[in-house]
Amino acid sequence: MFGKVAADVLGISDVGSVIKPENYDKVDTDDYVLHEDGEKIFFLIKSKSDEYCFTNKALIHLDGTSATSKKRMLHRYDYHAHKIANVMLETAGSIDLDIEIKFTMGSKQYTIDVHKKHLEELKDLYKALVKIAELSRENEILLAFAKQSLELASTTLSSFKNDDNNLVEQFKGLNQAAFNWLVETREKYHVKDFGFVFERYINN
């Protein structure tokens, strides 16, 4: 009993370690990375029961019910569908052996305990997640502006008088142009691959 309490106080009951890139292929989550589609691991934290794999496209969480159980639940949170927010880094106290990185992905809240010897590496992850959160917010705003711009242009064009004989052809042309413009705008502001962010901040 005393040992369990002491472990909880010191933060060593299930403290994670940062895995080096040369060992990525030795962890279970590597099997679930979409390597065939250009997905790449940039940061990986492993504890006794969990693995947190940050790729250029998603967080892959292999969730263990306990350190002694073999049961695992695999969760995948793509950055474009589950927005990152509220990123925080809590450093260790005088008797703590762990530090914590906290963030939300969509409606899911994460608190990951990591051994304090990995503080410098965790600072890099913190900066990368903060930047992804910032870019996602900005792109969401810009995409909304783009849609408003299209609606304004459509309203303006509809106010002009048209030759009834050419109305159908004009509608087809405008509809196709609007569709193409929306697809291009979404591709520009709906980012799915944040590899460029990880490459900037993660020092592997």
Order of alpha helices (4+ residues) and beta strands (2+ residues): alpha-beta-beta-beta-beta-beta-beta-beta-beta-alpha-alpha-alpha
